[in-house]
Amino acid sequence: MDWANKIYGPLFDLLACPKCKGGLCLKEEKNGLECRKCGLLYPVRDGIPVMLVEEASYSAPSEVIRIKKPESLVNE
């Protein structure tokens, strides 16, 4: 998709989720930007990301990757 090439650039790393401040990743198949932390999917309309929590939707729980601390490090 052409919008992904326009969005991804040097300033992409500065974008953050307005709700939790987590990093975002491109989801071309869903036509949006997904928060790596909370799983909100922000739509892209006419090549412009709509970074409003009210416009976002949640990804399916199985699609959100959560990083868990290994059991061996829990008590450290």
C-alpha angles and dihedrals in degrees: 000000000000095000091065092060091050095050099042109078142100093309095050092086089059093061115099137176108271091217104049104004091239123150121268133226130197116254104188094173089058095038094235153076117269126206111234091208108044101015099236113154115215114203124233114219122187089347093306122112112231101218097187120122089216090060096045127095132200121255119231108280092241090060097055113090114215120189113221124196111247113256091242090063099043095093095043 
